[in-house]
Amino acid sequence: MRILHTADWHIGQTLSGWTREVEHQAFLDHLADVIEEEAVDVLVIAGDVFDGINPSGDAQRMLYSALAKFRRRRPHLTTVMIAGNHDPAGRLEAPDAVLQVIGVHALGTLRWKDGQVDMDRHLIPVADAGRQVRAMVLAIPFLRAADLPGLTLGAEVTAGSPVVAATRAFHQQLAAQAQARAGGLPIIATGHLHCAGGTESEGVERRILIGGEHAVPPEIYDPAFAYVALGHLHRPQNLGDGRVRYSGSPFPLSAAEIGYDHGVTLVDIREDGVTTTHRPLPRPIPCLQLPERGGMSVADLDAVLTALNLDASAPRDRHPFVWLRFLADRPVPNLLAEVETVLERHAVRRAGVRIEQAARAASETAPPVSLAETSPEELFVSVFQDMHGMPPDARHLAAFRDAQVGE
């Protein structure tokens, strides 16, 4: 049988006020094609389906429409969807009774029964196209400290981290419970957390803190798990012995992700074991960082954008996103105003602007002088230099002196 592992959709995300709706719809439409073309039996969505805990009606309609489409394209498809740290856990699983009619199991929170995780809910048998059960999916959503039995924060331990120890013990207990029910079938575990050794993406991923820790070793996952489908880190990557994998986000959600090979993971379960294949995804909208390295002068921006040869007739919501990096060769407010003026002439959308300040001289890092050894104007000059990477000109000094007179 074949499983498709995906995660970190972040439906509803915006960039500097721009919606990503076109990209999300294009991704979901393409995912329906992949599910049919690759003869997928099980879809695993490992958390962060939405970008925030209060998704809009449009975001929810987009999700549920896609889930229904997947089922139409592959009538026996089983979908297992867990909540991530961005998701509204209760809202995600609220329509579970209706979703199960189309083969969707939504797990937002951890359920307990008689002091143990409720395996009737969290251990899901999944079948191939012939309706024969071939594996079990152990669906574990984003965990909080309260979900880890025996975790006492601040307690004295003889060695190691109490968070890691509690997380490892929790997953070992789950593995034992699942094995007792699986009857020898492969067990596919899910999770939404940060495993140590994984590459983080600056700008979107939040550090998940449990008792002050944000990462646990991949070895917490018992060898009983044939594959571990994770969400949270946006770069596709294997960890540990290769059984533990992040599928990554479907397209760049921040400037740090522009170079990622975004895609989904196909997991094949055969009698001789489990194999994985990364399937790249096309980018619905170009995402560009200009320049690719270092910074540029704002005077170069018009020529750089012209060289892209962009289609000015394209609809606004199809324009590429650009992250821009400049060298501070003038006061920041003036620089930003000039940038906006140039961008209005080109078929791009500003995703972010970073201004690289000039390196401070050694004298600027010396201990501060006392107020008796300086003057208000000298302090103004120093602060202006720190903020804008250059000294104030005559206009700024005149405005500062006028303000002093006004006092």
C-alpha positions as CSV (number, residue, x, y, z in Angstrom):
1,M,0.0,0.0,0.0
2,R,1.0,3.6,-0.5
3,I,0.9,6.5,2.1
4,L,1.3,10.1,1.2
5,H,2.8,12.2,4.1
6,T,2.4,15.9,4.0
7,A,2.3,18.7,6.7
8,D,2.6,22.4,7.5
9,W,0.0,23.7,5.0
10,H,-0.6,26.9,7.0
11,I,-3.9,27.7,5.2
12,G,-4.8,31.3,5.9
13,Q,-1.2,32.6,6.0
14,T,-0.5,36.1,4.8
15,L,2.7,37.8,3.9
16,S,2.9,41.6,4.6
17,G,-0.9,41.7,4.2
18,W,-0.9,39.6,1.0
19,T,-3.1,36.5,1.0
20,R,-1.6,33.1,0.0
21,E,-5.0,31.8,-1.1
22,V,-4.0,31.3,-4.8
23,E,-1.0,29.3,-3.8
24,H,-2.9,27.1,-1.3
25,Q,-5.6,26.4,-3.8
26,A,-3.1,25.5,-6.5
27,F,-1.3,23.2,-4.1
28,L,-4.5,21.5,-3.0
29,D,-5.6,21.0,-6.6
30,H,-2.2,19.6,-7.5
31,L,-2.2,17.3,-4.4
32,A,-5.5,15.8,-5.7
33,D,-3.7,15.0,-8.9
34,V,-0.8,13.4,-7.1
35,I,-3.1,11.3,-4.9
36,E,-4.8,9.9,-8.1
37,E,-1.6,9.5,-10.2
38,E,0.4,7.9,-7.4
39,A,-2.4,5.5,-6.4
40,V,-2.4,6.7,-2.8
41,D,-4.3,4.7,-0.2
42,V,-3.7,6.8,2.9
43,L,-3.1,10.5,3.3
44,V,-1.4,11.6,6.5
45,I,-1.4,15.4,7.3
46,A,1.0,15.9,10.2
47,G,-0.3,19.2,11.7
48,D,-0.4,22.9,11.1
49,V,-3.2,22.6,8.6
50,F,-4.2,26.2,9.4
51,D,-1.9,29.1,10.1
52,G,-3.8,30.3,13.2
53,I,-6.2,29.3,15.9
54,N,-9.1,31.3,14.4
55,P,-9.1,30.3,10.7
56,S,-11.5,32.2,8.5
57,G,-14.6,30.7,6.9
58,D,-12.8,30.8,3.5
59,A,-9.8,28.9,5.0
60,Q,-12.1,26.2,6.5
61,R,-14.1,25.9,3.2
62,M,-10.8,25.4,1.3
63,L,-9.7,22.6,3.6
64,Y,-13.0,20.7,3.6
65,S,-13.5,21.1,-0.1
66,A,-10.1,19.7,-0.7
67,L,-10.7,16.7,1.6
68,A,-13.9,15.9,-0.3
69,K,-12.1,16.2,-3.6
70,F,-9.4,13.8,-2.5
71,R,-12.0,11.2,-1.7
72,R,-13.8,11.6,-5.0
73,R,-10.5,11.2,-6.9
74,R,-9.6,8.1,-4.8
75,P,-12.8,6.6,-3.4
76,H,-11.2,4.3,-0.8
77,L,-8.8,6.9,0.5
78,T,-8.3,7.2,4.2
79,T,-7.1,10.5,5.6
80,V,-5.5,11.0,9.0
81,M,-5.2,14.6,10.0
82,I,-3.6,15.8,13.3
83,A,-3.4,19.2,14.9
84,G,-0.2,21.1,15.1
85,N,0.8,24.0,17.4
86,H,-0.8,26.5,15.0
87,D,-4.1,24.7,14.8
88,P,-7.3,25.2,16.7
89,A,-7.3,21.6,18.1
90,G,-11.0,21.5,19.2
91,R,-12.3,23.1,16.0
92,L,-10.2,20.8,13.8
93,E,-11.7,17.7,15.3
94,A,-15.3,19.0,15.9
95,P,-16.7,17.8,12.6
96,D,-15.0,14.4,13.0
97,A,-18.3,12.5,12.9
98,V,-19.1,14.0,9.5
99,L,-15.5,13.8,8.2
100,Q,-15.4,10.1,8.9
101,V,-18.1,9.6,6.4
102,I,-15.5,10.5,3.7
103,G,-12.8,8.6,5.4
104,V,-11.2,11.5,7.3
105,H,-10.0,11.0,10.9
106,A,-9.3,14.4,12.6
107,L,-7.3,14.2,15.8
108,G,-6.9,17.6,17.6
109,T,-6.3,16.5,21.2
110,L,-5.0,13.5,23.1
111,R,-7.8,11.3,24.4
112,W,-7.4,9.1,27.5
113,K,-9.4,6.0,28.6
114,D,-8.8,4.1,31.9
115,G,-5.5,5.8,32.4
116,Q,-4.1,5.1,29.0
117,V,-4.3,6.8,25.6
118,D,-7.6,5.8,23.9
119,M,-6.4,3.4,21.2
120,D,-9.9,3.0,19.8
121,R,-9.5,6.6,18.7
122,H,-5.8,7.1,18.1
123,L,-4.9,3.7,16.4
124,I,-6.5,3.7,13.0
125,P,-6.4,0.7,10.7
126,V,-5.8,1.6,7.0
127,A,-6.5,-0.5,4.0
128,D,-5.3,-0.8,0.4
129,A,-7.4,-0.5,-2.8
130,G,-8.6,-4.0,-2.2
131,R,-10.0,-3.0,1.2
132,Q,-7.5,-5.2,3.0
133,V,-6.0,-3.7,6.2
134,R,-2.2,-3.4,5.6
135,A,-1.0,-1.1,8.4
136,M,-2.0,0.9,11.5
137,V,-1.6,4.7,11.9
138,L,-1.0,5.8,15.4
139,A,-2.3,9.4,15.2
140,I,-0.6,11.6,17.9
141,P,-1.3,15.4,17.6
142,F,0.8,18.2,19.0
143,L,1.6,17.4,22.6
144,R,1.6,19.7,25.6
145,A,3.3,19.3,29.0
146,A,0.0,18.1,30.5
147,D,-0.1,15.2,28.0
148,L,3.1,13.7,29.3
149,P,2.5,11.4,32.3
150,G,5.0,11.7,35.1
151,L,6.5,15.0,33.9
152,T,7.2,17.2,36.9
153,L,8.8,20.4,35.8
154,G,11.5,21.7,38.1
155,A,11.9,18.3,39.8
156,E,15.4,17.1,40.5
157,V,16.6,14.3,38.1
158,T,19.7,12.2,38.3
159,A,20.7,12.6,34.7
160,G,19.4,14.1,31.5
161,S,16.3,16.1,30.8
162,P,13.0,15.3,32.5
163,V,11.1,16.4,29.3
164,V,13.1,14.0,27.1
165,A,12.7,11.2,29.6
166,A,8.9,11.8,29.9
167,T,8.5,12.1,26.1
168,R,10.5,8.9,25.5
169,A,8.5,7.0,28.2
170,F,5.2,8.2,26.7
171,H,6.1,7.0,23.2
172,Q,7.4,3.7,24.5
173,Q,4.0,3.2,26.2
174,L,2.2,4.1,23.0
175,A,4.4,1.6,21.1
176,A,3.5,-1.2,23.5
177,Q,-0.2,-0.4,23.3
178,A,-0.1,-0.2,19.5
179,Q,1.9,-3.5,19.1
180,A,-0.6,-5.3,21.3
181,R,-3.4,-4.4,18.9
182,A,-1.6,-4.3,15.5
183,G,-1.3,-8.1,15.1
184,G,2.1,-7.8,13.4
185,L,1.0,-5.1,11.0
186,P,3.4,-2.1,10.4
187,I,2.7,0.9,12.6
188,I,3.0,4.4,11.2
189,A,3.3,7.0,13.9
190,T,2.6,10.7,13.6
191,G,3.8,13.7,15.5
192,H,4.1,17.4,15.5
193,L,7.2,18.5,17.4
194,H,10.8,19.5,16.9
195,C,13.3,16.7,16.8
196,A,16.9,17.6,17.6
197,G,19.1,17.7,14.5
198,G,16.4,19.0,12.3
199,T,16.9,22.2,10.3
200,E,14.7,25.1,11.4
201,S,13.2,27.8,9.2
202,E,13.5,31.4,10.4
203,G,10.4,33.5,10.2
204,V,7.5,31.0,10.5
205,E,8.2,28.1,12.8
206,R,7.6,28.8,16.4
207,R,9.9,27.1,18.9
208,I,7.6,24.7,20.8
209,L,8.5,24.8,24.4
210,I,7.7,22.0,26.8
211,G,9.2,22.8,30.2
212,G,11.7,25.2,28.7
213,E,12.8,22.7,26.0
214,H,12.1,22.9,22.3
215,A,13.7,19.8,20.8
216,V,13.7,16.1,21.7
217,P,16.0,13.4,20.1
218,P,14.5,11.3,17.3
219,E,15.4,8.2,19.4
220,I,12.3,8.8,21.5
221,Y,10.5,6.9,18.7
222,D,10.5,3.2,19.5
223,P,11.8,0.8,16.8
224,A,8.3,-0.7,16.8
225,F,7.3,2.2,14.5
226,A,8.0,1.4,10.9
227,Y,7.8,5.1,9.9
228,V,7.3,8.3,11.8
229,A,5.5,11.1,9.9
230,L,6.3,14.5,11.5
231,G,5.2,18.0,11.0
232,H,6.6,21.4,12.3
233,L,9.9,21.8,10.5
234,H,9.4,23.1,7.0
235,R,12.4,21.6,5.3
236,P,12.0,18.0,3.9
237,Q,14.5,15.9,5.9
238,N,15.2,12.5,7.4
239,L,16.4,12.1,11.0
240,G,17.9,9.3,13.1
241,D,18.0,6.0,11.2
242,G,15.8,7.3,8.4
243,R,12.5,6.2,9.8
244,V,11.7,9.6,11.2
245,R,10.9,12.2,8.5
246,Y,9.6,15.7,8.0
247,S,7.8,16.1,4.7
248,G,8.1,19.9,4.8
249,S,5.8,22.7,3.8
250,P,4.2,22.8,0.3
251,F,5.8,26.1,-0.8
252,P,8.0,28.8,0.8
253,L,6.3,30.4,3.9
254,S,9.3,32.6,4.7
255,A,12.5,33.9,3.0
256,A,14.5,31.1,4.7
257,E,12.5,28.5,2.8
258,I,13.1,29.8,-0.8
259,G,15.9,27.3,-1.4
260,Y,14.0,24.3,0.0
261,D,13.0,21.4,-2.3
262,H,9.3,21.6,-1.3
263,G,7.2,18.5,-1.8
264,V,5.4,15.5,-0.3
265,T,6.7,12.1,0.8
266,L,5.4,8.8,-0.7
267,V,5.7,5.9,1.8
268,D,5.5,2.4,0.3
269,I,4.7,-0.5,2.6
270,R,5.7,-3.9,1.3
271,E,6.4,-7.3,2.8
272,D,10.1,-6.6,2.7
273,G,9.9,-3.2,4.5
274,V,9.1,0.5,4.2
275,T,10.6,2.8,1.5
276,T,10.1,6.5,1.1
277,T,10.3,8.8,-2.0
278,H,10.3,12.6,-2.1
279,R,8.0,14.0,-4.7
280,P,8.8,17.7,-5.5
281,L,5.9,20.1,-5.9
282,P,5.7,23.0,-8.4
283,R,5.7,26.5,-7.0
284,P,2.4,28.2,-7.7
285,I,3.9,31.7,-7.3
286,P,7.6,32.6,-7.6
287,C,9.3,33.6,-4.3
288,L,12.5,35.6,-4.8
289,Q,15.2,37.0,-2.5
290,L,16.9,40.0,-4.0
291,P,19.8,39.9,-4.0
292,E,20.5,36.2,-3.3
293,R,23.4,37.2,-1.1
294,G,24.4,40.4,0.7
295,G,22.6,43.7,0.2
296,M,22.1,46.2,-2.6
297,S,21.7,49.9,-2.9
298,V,18.1,51.1,-3.4
299,A,19.4,52.8,-6.5
300,D,19.9,49.3,-8.1
301,L,16.4,48.1,-7.3
302,D,14.7,49.3,-10.5
303,A,17.3,47.6,-12.8
304,V,17.2,44.4,-10.8
305,L,13.4,44.2,-11.1
306,T,13.4,45.1,-14.8
307,A,15.9,42.3,-15.5
308,L,13.3,39.8,-14.2
309,N,11.2,40.5,-17.3
310,L,7.9,40.0,-15.4
311,D,4.4,39.9,-17.0
312,A,2.9,43.3,-16.1
313,S,-0.5,42.1,-17.3
314,A,-0.7,39.2,-14.8
315,P,-3.4,39.6,-12.1
316,R,-2.1,41.1,-8.8
317,D,-2.6,37.9,-6.9
318,R,-0.2,36.1,-9.3
319,H,2.6,38.5,-8.9
320,P,5.8,37.1,-7.4
321,F,6.7,37.7,-3.8
322,V,10.0,39.4,-3.2
323,W,12.2,39.7,-0.1
324,L,14.6,42.6,-0.4
325,R,17.8,43.3,1.3
326,F,19.5,46.7,1.2
327,L,22.6,48.4,2.5
328,A,21.8,51.4,4.6
329,D,23.2,54.2,2.4
330,R,20.6,56.8,3.6
331,P,18.2,57.2,6.5
332,V,15.8,54.2,6.8
333,P,12.5,56.2,6.4
334,N,13.8,57.8,3.2
335,L,15.1,54.4,2.0
336,L,11.8,52.6,2.6
337,A,9.8,55.4,0.9
338,E,12.0,55.1,-2.2
339,V,11.6,51.3,-2.2
340,E,7.8,51.6,-2.2
341,T,7.9,54.1,-5.1
342,V,10.0,51.7,-7.2
343,L,7.9,48.6,-6.3
344,E,4.8,50.3,-7.6
345,R,6.2,50.3,-11.1
346,H,6.8,46.5,-11.2
347,A,4.6,43.4,-11.1
348,V,5.8,42.2,-7.7
349,R,4.5,42.0,-4.1
350,R,6.8,43.0,-1.2
351,A,7.1,40.1,1.2
352,G,9.7,41.7,3.4
353,V,12.5,44.3,3.5
354,R,15.8,43.9,5.5
355,I,18.2,46.7,5.9
356,E,21.8,45.9,6.7
357,Q,23.4,48.5,8.9
358,A,27.0,49.4,8.5
359,A,29.3,47.8,11.0
360,R,29.9,49.9,14.0
361,A,33.3,51.3,14.7
362,A,35.2,50.0,17.7
363,S,34.8,53.3,19.4
364,E,31.0,53.0,19.2
365,T,31.0,49.8,21.2
366,A,32.9,51.4,24.1
367,P,31.1,51.8,27.5
368,P,28.6,54.7,27.5
369,V,29.7,58.0,28.9
370,S,27.9,59.7,31.8
371,L,25.3,62.4,31.1
372,A,27.8,65.0,32.6
373,E,30.3,64.1,29.8
374,T,27.9,64.5,26.8
375,S,25.0,66.7,25.6
376,P,21.5,66.1,24.3
377,E,22.6,66.7,20.7
378,E,25.5,64.3,21.0
379,L,23.1,61.7,22.3
380,F,20.7,62.4,19.4
381,V,23.6,61.9,16.9
382,S,24.6,58.7,18.5
383,V,21.1,57.2,18.5
384,F,20.4,58.3,14.9
385,Q,23.7,56.6,13.8
386,D,22.6,53.4,15.6
387,M,19.2,53.4,14.0
388,H,20.1,54.4,10.4
389,G,23.7,53.4,10.0
390,M,24.8,56.9,9.2
391,P,25.1,60.3,10.9
392,P,22.2,62.8,10.7
393,D,22.5,65.5,8.0
394,A,21.8,69.2,8.5
395,R,18.0,68.8,8.1
396,H,17.8,66.3,11.0
397,L,20.0,68.4,13.2
398,A,17.9,71.5,12.5
399,A,14.7,69.6,13.4
400,F,16.3,68.4,16.6
401,R,17.4,71.9,17.6
402,D,13.9,73.3,16.8
403,A,12.4,70.6,19.0
404,Q,14.7,71.7,21.8
405,V,13.7,75.3,21.4
406,G,10.0,74.3,21.4
407,E,10.4,72.7,24.8
